Amino acid sequence: MRKLIAGNWKMNGLASSLAEIEALKGLTGKAACDIVVCPPFTLIENAAKRSKDSTVIVGAQDCHPEASGARTGDISAGMLVDAGARFVILGHSERRASHNETDAIVASKAVAAHKAGLTTIICIGETRDERDDGKAIDVVGGQLRGSMPASAASSNMAIAYEPVWAIGTGLVPTIEEIEEVHSSIRQMLEERLGDDGRLVRILYGGSVKASNAAAIFRAANVDGALVGGASLKAAEFAEIISAAA
């Protein structure tokens, strides 16, 4: 399965940051994996122009369930497509926590994204307390079932397992822990989607960096990564991409 490496810039990046996309194009060339960069909304259109005719695909970090309307400050999936995005991250733990996004909200956003033609990266993951209490598999399973819409298929969706306690902390689960969760996710995808569930890419996210990427990519059922801070600089992101070859 061709790996997917996605960079989530979060609330980082100004116009000058687009130079990193130019640099990434030069560093990755004809990469052996799919590369997605998800900058803030303000940079999507120009990022799409900069990445044209390259292996770098531009995505977004969120969308609203509605196609249009009186939703001050929100952005629709159709607007993202119009700006040049082809992917969208949904249900990131930071949005689940600070914007009170439920599984149902994430699923409704995914429906809108699929209707607009976007590929969704749906994020799921447990907190430290939930892992310590032995609830990681149950929590992840509940989020997956609740966040995945009826429109989901391997052609329009990837799943990103991001343990909340590993995001931005430098902490990373053991390879055995990653494999346990990814295997469970794979089983649930197959139960829901049948044979197509075997083709859905399952990404790992949470303190992924050049020094640990290769080991993570060798783990069973790890089909790529959702990368945070390490995706902001082309040189480091390119090393992670190289590790996926």
JOGI-V592887 format. One line per field, one symbol per residue. ss: DSSP state (H for helix, E for strand, - for the rest). phi: phi as a letter, one per 20 degrees, with the letter a starting at -180 (. if undefined). burial: 1 if it has 16 or more other C-alpha atoms within 10 Angstrom, else 0. A space follows every 50 residues. Layout:
BEGIN
ss: ???
phi: ???
burial: ???
END
This chain:
BEGIN
ss: ---EEEEE------HHHHHHHHHHHHHH-----EEEEE--HHHHHHHHHH -----EEEEE---E-----------EHHHHHHH---EEEE--HHHHHH-- --HHHHHHHHHHHHHH--EEEEEE---HHHHH---HHHHHHHHHHHH--- ------EEEEEE-HHH--------HHHHHHHHHHHHHHHHHHHHHHHH-- EEEEE----HHHHHHHH------EEEE-HHH--HHHHHHHHHH--
phi: .ffcddddflecodgffffffgffgfedlefebedcddefgfdgffffff egmceeddccdabefefapecgneceffffffeofccbecmggfffeedl fegfffffffgffffeneeedeebreefffffemdgffffffffffeeef efbffcbcddecggfdfmdnecffgffffffffffgfffffedmgfffdf fdedcplfbgfdfgffffffmedqbddegfefdgfffffffffef
burial: 00111111110000000101110110110010111111111011101101 10011111111111110000000011110110111111111110010000 11101111111111011111111111100110000110111011101110 01110111111111111100010000011111111101100110001111 111111111100110110101111111111111111111111110
END
